[in-house]
């Protein structure tokens, strides 16, 4: 931890800087965040390109698609297969997120489309599950 405005005066010497009553303590290595755009680019966007998020979303989309495919013959109806195109777009958005790497603008765009497709697919599954009895 460092003290805001104190620089890195005690970083390599093994001593911590003296904190007075008016100083704010900020995490080491992070400067002030100035607005929602800066927050998005500096804090949120690096986590969107993680491998863990990719695997979790792949598993979630796969389970949702499997539920739709299994529900169609079980219910003897084609209606449970309606969310499959939306989930297919979710898979496409997931591959685009993976290809975006660390480029922030495409990463944010495709991630928001991925989450939108996932939520819409989940809503379609629940709405069709209620209506088809």
Secondary structure, DSSP 8 states (H G I E B T S, - for coil): -EETTSTTTTSSSS------TT--EE-TT-----SHHHHIIIIIHHHHT-HHHHHHHHHHHHHHHHHHHHHHHHHT-SGGGTTHHHHHHHHHHHHHHHHHTT-HHHHHHHHHHHHHHHHHHHHHHHHHHHH--
